[in-house]
């Protein structure tokens, strides 16, 4: 059988922690910052854990 390929779009958006959790960036954190408050911008900096319902599908895309 051929090797499985990693889904490159997913690998650019999701990272795996040492314990195996999947992390993603927050949305709305790329541009148009002048109308967002500082508190809002700081909250968007933190990475989010991907929901358990989505992890099985994403791990398959990442080849884990």
PyMOL Python script that loads the backbone (N, CA, C, O; Angstrom):
from pymol import cmd

cmd.read_pdbstr("""\
ATOM      1  N   UNK A   1       0.833  -1.197   0.000  1.00  0.00           N
ATOM      2  CA  UNK A   1       0.000   0.000   0.000  1.00  0.00           C
ATOM      3  C   UNK A   1       0.872   1.252   0.000  1.00  0.00           C
ATOM      4  O   UNK A   1       1.951   1.258   0.592  1.00  0.00           O
ATOM      5  N   UNK A   2       0.405   2.319  -0.666  1.00  0.00           N
ATOM      6  CA  UNK A   2       1.186   3.555  -0.651  1.00  0.00           C
ATOM      7  C   UNK A   2       1.119   4.247   0.702  1.00  0.00           C
ATOM      8  O   UNK A   2       0.243   3.975   1.523  1.00  0.00           O
ATOM      9  N   UNK A   3       2.061   5.137   0.906  1.00  0.00           N
ATOM     10  CA  UNK A   3       2.085   5.899   2.154  1.00  0.00           C
ATOM     11  C   UNK A   3       0.923   6.884   2.186  1.00  0.00           C
ATOM     12  O   UNK A   3       0.447   7.329   1.142  1.00  0.00           O
ATOM     13  N   UNK A   4       0.470   7.221   3.392  1.00  0.00           N
ATOM     14  CA  UNK A   4      -0.547   8.263   3.535  1.00  0.00           C
ATOM     15  C   UNK A   4       0.128   9.617   3.459  1.00  0.00           C
ATOM     16  O   UNK A   4       1.224   9.806   3.987  1.00  0.00           O
ATOM     17  N   UNK A   5      -0.533  10.561   2.796  1.00  0.00           N
ATOM     18  CA  UNK A   5       0.006  11.909   2.698  1.00  0.00           C
ATOM     19  C   UNK A   5      -0.647  12.796   3.743  1.00  0.00           C
ATOM     20  O   UNK A   5      -1.841  12.671   4.018  1.00  0.00           O
ATOM     21  N   UNK A   6       0.139  13.691   4.324  1.00  0.00           N
ATOM     22  CA  UNK A   6      -0.364  14.682   5.264  1.00  0.00           C
ATOM     23  C   UNK A   6      -1.152  15.725   4.492  1.00  0.00           C
ATOM     24  O   UNK A   6      -0.722  16.166   3.426  1.00  0.00           O
ATOM     25  N   UNK A   7      -2.303  16.125   5.021  1.00  0.00           N
ATOM     26  CA  UNK A   7      -3.086  17.200   4.410  1.00  0.00           C
ATOM     27  C   UNK A   7      -2.400  18.517   4.737  1.00  0.00           C
ATOM     28  O   UNK A   7      -2.416  18.955   5.887  1.00  0.00           O
ATOM     29  N   UNK A   8      -1.795  19.154   3.733  1.00  0.00           N
ATOM     30  CA  UNK A   8      -0.932  20.308   3.977  1.00  0.00           C
ATOM     31  C   UNK A   8      -1.692  21.508   4.511  1.00  0.00           C
ATOM     32  O   UNK A   8      -1.150  22.266   5.316  1.00  0.00           O
ATOM     33  N   UNK A   9      -2.940  21.702   4.080  1.00  0.00           N
ATOM     34  CA  UNK A   9      -3.725  22.824   4.595  1.00  0.00           C
ATOM     35  C   UNK A   9      -3.970  22.692   6.078  1.00  0.00           C
ATOM     36  O   UNK A   9      -3.937  23.682   6.808  1.00  0.00           O
ATOM     37  N   UNK A  10      -4.218  21.470   6.531  1.00  0.00           N
ATOM     38  CA  UNK A  10      -4.450  21.229   7.952  1.00  0.00           C
ATOM     39  C   UNK A  10      -3.159  21.379   8.743  1.00  0.00           C
ATOM     40  O   UNK A  10      -3.165  21.925   9.846  1.00  0.00           O
ATOM     41  N   UNK A  11      -2.055  20.896   8.185  1.00  0.00           N
ATOM     42  CA  UNK A  11      -0.792  20.960   8.921  1.00  0.00           C
ATOM     43  C   UNK A  11      -0.323  22.394   9.124  1.00  0.00           C
ATOM     44  O   UNK A  11       0.419  22.670  10.066  1.00  0.00           O
ATOM     45  N   UNK A  12      -0.746  23.314   8.251  1.00  0.00           N
ATOM     46  CA  UNK A  12      -0.372  24.706   8.410  1.00  0.00           C
ATOM     47  C   UNK A  12      -1.228  25.419   9.449  1.00  0.00           C
ATOM     48  O   UNK A  12      -0.837  26.468   9.960  1.00  0.00           O
ATOM     49  N   UNK A  13      -2.388  24.862   9.762  1.00  0.00           N
ATOM     50  CA  UNK A  13      -3.318  25.529  10.665  1.00  0.00           C
ATOM     51  C   UNK A  13      -3.379  24.923  12.059  1.00  0.00           C
ATOM     52  O   UNK A  13      -3.857  25.566  12.993  1.00  0.00           O
ATOM     53  N   UNK A  14      -2.902  23.695  12.207  1.00  0.00           N
ATOM     54  CA  UNK A  14      -3.055  22.962  13.462  1.00  0.00           C
ATOM     55  C   UNK A  14      -1.693  22.488  13.922  1.00  0.00           C
ATOM     56  O   UNK A  14      -0.885  22.028  13.115  1.00  0.00           O
ATOM     57  N   UNK A  15      -1.431  22.599  15.232  1.00  0.00           N
ATOM     58  CA  UNK A  15      -0.188  22.034  15.768  1.00  0.00           C
ATOM     59  C   UNK A  15      -0.531  21.062  16.889  1.00  0.00           C
ATOM     60  O   UNK A  15      -1.577  21.168  17.528  1.00  0.00           O
ATOM     61  N   UNK A  16       0.363  20.122  17.110  1.00  0.00           N
ATOM     62  CA  UNK A  16       0.148  19.081  18.107  1.00  0.00           C
ATOM     63  C   UNK A  16       1.031  19.376  19.303  1.00  0.00           C
ATOM     64  O   UNK A  16       2.224  19.637  19.146  1.00  0.00           O
ATOM     65  N   UNK A  17       0.455  19.337  20.504  1.00  0.00           N
ATOM     66  CA  UNK A  17       1.232  19.557  21.720  1.00  0.00           C
ATOM     67  C   UNK A  17       1.954  18.274  22.099  1.00  0.00           C
ATOM     68  O   UNK A  17       1.763  17.233  21.471  1.00  0.00           O
ATOM     69  N   UNK A  18       2.775  18.359  23.117  1.00  0.00           N
ATOM     70  CA  UNK A  18       3.503  17.193  23.581  1.00  0.00           C
ATOM     71  C   UNK A  18       2.599  16.104  24.122  1.00  0.00           C
ATOM     72  O   UNK A  18       2.942  14.924  24.063  1.00  0.00           O
ATOM     73  N   UNK A  19       1.441  16.493  24.653  1.00  0.00           N
ATOM     74  CA  UNK A  19       0.505  15.510  25.194  1.00  0.00           C
ATOM     75  C   UNK A  19      -0.476  15.006  24.146  1.00  0.00           C
ATOM     76  O   UNK A  19      -1.325  14.168  24.452  1.00  0.00           O
ATOM     77  N   UNK A  20      -0.377  15.502  22.913  1.00  0.00           N
ATOM     78  CA  UNK A  20      -1.228  15.000  21.842  1.00  0.00           C
ATOM     79  C   UNK A  20      -2.464  15.828  21.556  1.00  0.00           C
ATOM     80  O   UNK A  20      -3.263  15.463  20.694  1.00  0.00           O
ATOM     81  N   UNK A  21      -2.641  16.949  22.268  1.00  0.00           N
ATOM     82  CA  UNK A  21      -3.777  17.809  21.973  1.00  0.00           C
ATOM     83  C   UNK A  21      -3.522  18.571  20.680  1.00  0.00           C
ATOM     84  O   UNK A  21      -2.373  18.797  20.299  1.00  0.00           O
ATOM     85  N   UNK A  22      -4.593  18.962  20.014  1.00  0.00           N
ATOM     86  CA  UNK A  22      -4.487  19.758  18.802  1.00  0.00           C
ATOM     87  C   UNK A  22      -4.836  21.195  19.130  1.00  0.00           C
ATOM     88  O   UNK A  22      -5.852  21.460  19.772  1.00  0.00           O
ATOM     89  N   UNK A  23      -3.994  22.129  18.691  1.00  0.00           N
ATOM     90  CA  UNK A  23      -4.192  23.547  18.971  1.00  0.00           C
ATOM     91  C   UNK A  23      -4.388  24.291  17.657  1.00  0.00           C
ATOM     92  O   UNK A  23      -3.845  23.909  16.620  1.00  0.00           O
ATOM     93  N   UNK A  24      -5.178  25.365  17.724  1.00  0.00           N
ATOM     94  CA  UNK A  24      -5.419  26.194  16.549  1.00  0.00           C
ATOM     95  C   UNK A  24      -5.342  27.657  16.944  1.00  0.00           C
ATOM     96  O   UNK A  24      -5.453  27.993  18.123  1.00  0.00           O
ATOM     97  N   UNK A  25      -5.152  28.533  15.954  1.00  0.00           N
ATOM     98  CA  UNK A  25      -5.154  29.980  16.187  1.00  0.00           C
ATOM     99  C   UNK A  25      -6.591  30.476  16.266  1.00  0.00           C
ATOM    100  O   UNK A  25      -7.506  29.864  15.716  1.00  0.00           O
ATOM    101  N   UNK A  26      -6.772  31.589  16.957  1.00  0.00           N
ATOM    102  CA  UNK A  26      -8.085  32.228  17.014  1.00  0.00           C
ATOM    103  C   UNK A  26      -8.378  32.925  15.688  1.00  0.00           C
ATOM    104  O   UNK A  26      -7.460  33.389  15.010  1.00  0.00           O
ATOM    105  N   UNK A  27      -9.628  32.998  15.326  1.00  0.00           N
ATOM    106  CA  UNK A  27     -10.044  33.770  14.154  1.00  0.00           C
ATOM    107  C   UNK A  27     -10.021  35.259  14.503  1.00  0.00           C
ATOM    108  O   UNK A  27      -9.924  35.621  15.676  1.00  0.00           O
ATOM    109  N   UNK A  28     -10.108  36.112  13.500  1.00  0.00           N
ATOM    110  CA  UNK A  28     -10.158  37.577  13.646  1.00  0.00           C
ATOM    111  C   UNK A  28      -8.870  38.160  14.211  1.00  0.00           C
ATOM    112  O   UNK A  28      -8.911  39.170  14.913  1.00  0.00           O
ATOM    113  N   UNK A  29      -7.725  37.544  13.919  1.00  0.00           N
ATOM    114  CA  UNK A  29      -6.464  38.032  14.468  1.00  0.00           C
ATOM    115  C   UNK A  29      -5.432  38.266  13.367  1.00  0.00           C
ATOM    116  O   UNK A  29      -4.245  38.012  13.569  1.00  0.00           O
ATOM    117  N   UNK A  30      -5.876  38.751  12.200  1.00  0.00           N
ATOM    118  CA  UNK A  30      -4.954  38.976  11.097  1.00  0.00           C
ATOM    119  C   UNK A  30      -4.814  40.445  10.725  1.00  0.00           C
ATOM    120  O   UNK A  30      -3.711  40.908  10.432  1.00  0.00           O
ATOM    121  N   UNK A  31      -5.911  41.176  10.735  1.00  0.00           N
ATOM    122  CA  UNK A  31      -5.846  42.565  10.295  1.00  0.00           C
ATOM    123  C   UNK A  31      -7.036  43.322  10.884  1.00  0.00           C
ATOM    124  O   UNK A  31      -7.858  42.756  11.604  1.00  0.00           O
ATOM    125  N   UNK A  32      -7.109  44.607  10.561  1.00  0.00           N
ATOM    126  CA  UNK A  32      -8.167  45.501  11.052  1.00  0.00           C
ATOM    127  C   UNK A  32      -8.151  45.587  12.581  1.00  0.00           C
ATOM    128  O   UNK A  32      -9.175  45.382  13.233  1.00  0.00           O
ATOM    129  N   UNK A  33      -6.991  45.887  13.137  1.00  0.00           N
ATOM    130  CA  UNK A  33      -6.848  45.942  14.588  1.00  0.00           C
ATOM    131  C   UNK A  33      -7.229  47.290  15.181  1.00  0.00           C
ATOM    132  O   UNK A  33      -7.418  47.396  16.393  1.00  0.00           O
ATOM    133  N   UNK A  34      -7.344  48.314  14.359  1.00  0.00           N
ATOM    134  CA  UNK A  34      -7.514  49.653  14.942  1.00  0.00           C
ATOM    135  C   UNK A  34      -8.856  49.826  15.636  1.00  0.00           C
ATOM    136  O   UNK A  34      -8.983  50.679  16.514  1.00  0.00           O
ATOM    137  N   UNK A  35      -9.859  49.040  15.268  1.00  0.00           N
ATOM    138  CA  UNK A  35     -11.149  49.175  15.951  1.00  0.00           C
ATOM    139  C   UNK A  35     -11.349  48.151  17.064  1.00  0.00           C
ATOM    140  O   UNK A  35     -12.393  48.135  17.716  1.00  0.00           O
ATOM    141  N   UNK A  36     -10.342  47.290  17.282  1.00  0.00           N
ATOM    142  CA  UNK A  36     -10.434  46.301  18.356  1.00  0.00           C
ATOM    143  C   UNK A  36      -9.722  46.834  19.591  1.00  0.00           C
ATOM    144  O   UNK A  36      -8.675  47.473  19.489  1.00  0.00           O
ATOM    145  N   UNK A  37     -10.298  46.566  20.752  1.00  0.00           N
ATOM    146  CA  UNK A  37      -9.682  47.031  21.991  1.00  0.00           C
ATOM    147  C   UNK A  37      -8.438  46.201  22.292  1.00  0.00           C
ATOM    148  O   UNK A  37      -8.267  45.104  21.761  1.00  0.00           O
ATOM    149  N   UNK A  38      -7.582  46.732  23.143  1.00  0.00           N
ATOM    150  CA  UNK A  38      -6.379  46.005  23.530  1.00  0.00           C
ATOM    151  C   UNK A  38      -6.704  44.703  24.225  1.00  0.00           C
ATOM    152  O   UNK A  38      -6.031  43.694  24.017  1.00  0.00           O
ATOM    153  N   UNK A  39      -7.739  44.724  25.054  1.00  0.00           N
ATOM    154  CA  UNK A  39      -8.144  43.500  25.753  1.00  0.00           C
ATOM    155  C   UNK A  39      -8.596  42.438  24.760  1.00  0.00           C
ATOM    156  O   UNK A  39      -8.283  41.258  24.916  1.00  0.00           O
ATOM    157  N   UNK A  40      -9.325  42.859  23.753  1.00  0.00           N
ATOM    158  CA  UNK A  40      -9.790  41.940  22.715  1.00  0.00           C
ATOM    159  C   UNK A  40      -8.607  41.348  21.951  1.00  0.00           C
ATOM    160  O   UNK A  40      -8.575  40.147  21.683  1.00  0.00           O
ATOM    161  N   UNK A  41      -7.628  42.199  21.598  1.00  0.00           N
ATOM    162  CA  UNK A  41      -6.468  41.726  20.846  1.00  0.00           C
ATOM    163  C   UNK A  41      -5.630  40.746  21.667  1.00  0.00           C
ATOM    164  O   UNK A  41      -5.136  39.753  21.133  1.00  0.00           O
ATOM    165  N   UNK A  42      -5.471  41.017  22.946  1.00  0.00           N
ATOM    166  CA  UNK A  42      -4.704  40.096  23.796  1.00  0.00           C
ATOM    167  C   UNK A  42      -5.417  38.758  23.940  1.00  0.00           C
ATOM    168  O   UNK A  42      -4.771  37.711  23.982  1.00  0.00           O
ATOM    169  N   UNK A  43      -6.731  38.787  24.015  1.00  0.00           N
ATOM    170  CA  UNK A  43      -7.495  37.541  24.125  1.00  0.00           C
ATOM    171  C   UNK A  43      -7.347  36.696  22.858  1.00  0.00           C
ATOM    172  O   UNK A  43      -7.334  35.467  22.927  1.00  0.00           O
ATOM    173  N   UNK A  44      -7.238  37.352  21.714  1.00  0.00           N
ATOM    174  CA  UNK A  44      -7.105  36.634  20.453  1.00  0.00           C
ATOM    175  C   UNK A  44      -5.719  36.016  20.265  1.00  0.00           C
ATOM    176  O   UNK A  44      -5.553  35.124  19.434  1.00  0.00           O
ATOM    177  N   UNK A  45      -4.714  36.480  21.030  1.00  0.00           N
ATOM    178  CA  UNK A  45      -3.358  35.945  20.889  1.00  0.00           C
ATOM    179  C   UNK A  45      -3.272  34.469  21.281  1.00  0.00           C
ATOM    180  O   UNK A  45      -2.499  33.717  20.688  1.00  0.00           O
ATOM    181  N   UNK A  46      -4.048  34.056  22.261  1.00  0.00           N
ATOM    182  CA  UNK A  46      -3.913  32.713  22.809  1.00  0.00           C
ATOM    183  C   UNK A  46      -4.428  31.666  21.826  1.00  0.00           C
ATOM    184  O   UNK A  46      -5.450  31.868  21.170  1.00  0.00           O
ATOM    185  N   UNK A  47      -3.714  30.545  21.730  1.00  0.00           N
ATOM    186  CA  UNK A  47      -4.177  29.427  20.915  1.00  0.00           C
ATOM    187  C   UNK A  47      -5.317  28.710  21.631  1.00  0.00           C
ATOM    188  O   UNK A  47      -5.413  28.742  22.858  1.00  0.00           O
ATOM    189  N   UNK A  48      -6.169  28.070  20.856  1.00  0.00           N
ATOM    190  CA  UNK A  48      -7.323  27.364  21.398  1.00  0.00           C
ATOM    191  C   UNK A  48      -7.159  25.868  21.168  1.00  0.00           C
ATOM    192  O   UNK A  48      -6.607  25.443  20.154  1.00  0.00           O
ATOM    193  N   UNK A  49      -7.645  25.075  22.119  1.00  0.00           N
ATOM    194  CA  UNK A  49      -7.660  23.627  21.956  1.00  0.00           C
ATOM    195  C   UNK A  49      -8.822  23.279  21.031  1.00  0.00           C
ATOM    196  O   UNK A  49      -9.927  23.797  21.190  1.00  0.00           O
ATOM    197  N   UNK A  50      -8.568  22.404  20.073  1.00  0.00           N
ATOM    198  CA  UNK A  50      -9.622  21.996  19.145  1.00  0.00           C
ATOM    199  C   UNK A  50     -10.601  21.093  19.881  1.00  0.00           C
ATOM    200  O   UNK A  50     -10.201  20.283  20.716  1.00  0.00           O
ATOM    201  N   UNK A  51     -11.874  21.234  19.572  1.00  0.00           N
ATOM    202  CA  UNK A  51     -12.939  20.486  20.241  1.00  0.00           C
ATOM    203  C   UNK A  51     -12.714  18.982  20.076  1.00  0.00           C
ATOM    204  O   UNK A  51     -12.275  18.528  19.019  1.00  0.00           O
ATOM    205  N   UNK A  52     -13.017  18.217  21.121  1.00  0.00           N
ATOM    206  CA  UNK A  52     -12.832  16.754  21.042  1.00  0.00           C
ATOM    207  C   UNK A  52     -13.598  16.107  19.895  1.00  0.00           C
ATOM    208  O   UNK A  52     -13.171  15.081  19.365  1.00  0.00           O
ATOM    209  N   UNK A  53     -14.731  16.701  19.505  1.00  0.00           N
ATOM    210  CA  UNK A  53     -15.518  16.131  18.410  1.00  0.00           C
ATOM    211  C   UNK A  53     -14.776  16.211  17.079  1.00  0.00           C
ATOM    212  O   UNK A  53     -15.040  15.417  16.176  1.00  0.00           O
ATOM    213  N   UNK A  54     -13.852  17.160  16.950  1.00  0.00           N
ATOM    214  CA  UNK A  54     -13.129  17.345  15.683  1.00  0.00           C
ATOM    215  C   UNK A  54     -11.758  16.686  15.669  1.00  0.00           C
ATOM    216  O   UNK A  54     -11.167  16.535  14.599  1.00  0.00           O
ATOM    217  N   UNK A  55     -11.235  16.289  16.822  1.00  0.00           N
ATOM    218  CA  UNK A  55      -9.845  15.826  16.880  1.00  0.00           C
ATOM    219  C   UNK A  55      -9.617  14.545  16.092  1.00  0.00           C
ATOM    220  O   UNK A  55      -8.572  14.392  15.460  1.00  0.00           O
ATOM    221  N   UNK A  56     -10.573  13.623  16.117  1.00  0.00           N
ATOM    222  CA  UNK A  56     -10.374  12.344  15.435  1.00  0.00           C
ATOM    223  C   UNK A  56     -10.217  12.553  13.925  1.00  0.00           C
ATOM    224  O   UNK A  56      -9.352  11.946  13.293  1.00  0.00           O
ATOM    225  N   UNK A  57     -11.060  13.417  13.357  1.00  0.00           N
ATOM    226  CA  UNK A  57     -11.006  13.697  11.927  1.00  0.00           C
ATOM    227  C   UNK A  57      -9.728  14.432  11.553  1.00  0.00           C
ATOM    228  O   UNK A  57      -9.119  14.141  10.524  1.00  0.00           O
ATOM    229  N   UNK A  58      -9.317  15.394  12.396  1.00  0.00           N
ATOM    230  CA  UNK A  58      -8.114  16.168  12.098  1.00  0.00           C
ATOM    231  C   UNK A  58      -6.848  15.326  12.254  1.00  0.00           C
ATOM    232  O   UNK A  58      -5.903  15.486  11.481  1.00  0.00           O
ATOM    233  N   UNK A  59      -6.821  14.444  13.231  1.00  0.00           N
ATOM    234  CA  UNK A  59      -5.655  13.572  13.395  1.00  0.00           C
ATOM    235  C   UNK A  59      -5.480  12.667  12.183  1.00  0.00           C
ATOM    236  O   UNK A  59      -4.359  12.353  11.785  1.00  0.00           O
ATOM    237  N   UNK A  60      -6.600  12.254  11.603  1.00  0.00           N
ATOM    238  CA  UNK A  60      -6.525  11.436  10.392  1.00  0.00           C
ATOM    239  C   UNK A  60      -5.937  12.236   9.235  1.00  0.00           C
ATOM    240  O   UNK A  60      -5.144  11.712   8.453  1.00  0.00           O
ATOM    241  N   UNK A  61      -6.328  13.510   9.125  1.00  0.00           N
ATOM    242  CA  UNK A  61      -5.764  14.366   8.073  1.00  0.00           C
ATOM    243  C   UNK A  61      -4.271  14.612   8.278  1.00  0.00           C
ATOM    244  O   UNK A  61      -3.521  14.742   7.311  1.00  0.00           O
ATOM    245  N   UNK A  62      -3.841  14.677   9.546  1.00  0.00           N
ATOM    246  CA  UNK A  62      -2.435  14.923   9.847  1.00  0.00           C
ATOM    247  C   UNK A  62      -1.594  13.648   9.793  1.00  0.00           C
ATOM    248  O   UNK A  62      -0.366  13.710   9.856  1.00  0.00           O
ATOM    249  N   UNK A  63      -2.241  12.513   9.680  1.00  0.00           N
ATOM    250  CA  UNK A  63      -1.515  11.255   9.623  1.00  0.00           C
ATOM    251  C   UNK A  63      -1.066  10.760  10.976  1.00  0.00           C
ATOM    252  O   UNK A  63      -0.066  10.051  11.076  1.00  0.00           O
ATOM    253  N   UNK A  64      -1.798  11.127  12.034  1.00  0.00           N
ATOM    254  CA  UNK A  64      -1.448  10.697  13.399  1.00  0.00           C
ATOM    255  C   UNK A  64      -2.233   9.464  13.800  1.00  0.00           C
ATOM    256  O   UNK A  64      -2.069   8.962  14.912  1.00  0.00           O
TER     257      UNK A  64
END
""", "prot")
cmd.dss("prot")
cmd.show_as("cartoon", "prot")
cmd.util.cbc("prot")
cmd.orient("prot")
